[in-house]
Amino acid sequence: MRSATPQQACKAVTGSVDSPFSRYGGARLFGNLTCLSCLVQSPAYVLEYEQRRFRRDLHVRFHTSDPESEQIRTYLWPALLEGANGPCVHKAVVIT
């Protein structure tokens, strides 16, 4: 299972924060604090977005998905795991 490094995860979160307040730095600060809180977890949280076989413990299907298919076509939102092989904190949203 390939997952994002903490640095990649922080860049993804802070890079995606877009709000009218970002010109004042508030959104960027919020994103940085969110990343910091994820990184200081022991074990650190990781994002999983590379798995290509549907697993009920890691994924939830988007409403337009084929409920019979086990093949993941794309991710709409990554899974959040507690450590590389740890339990799933939040399931990924996928299209099968």
ABEGO torsion letter per residue (X at the ends): XBBBBAAAAAAAAAAABBBAAAAAGAAAAAAAAAAAAAAABOBBBBBBAABABBBAAABBBBAABBAABABBABBABBBBBBEAABBBABBBBBBX
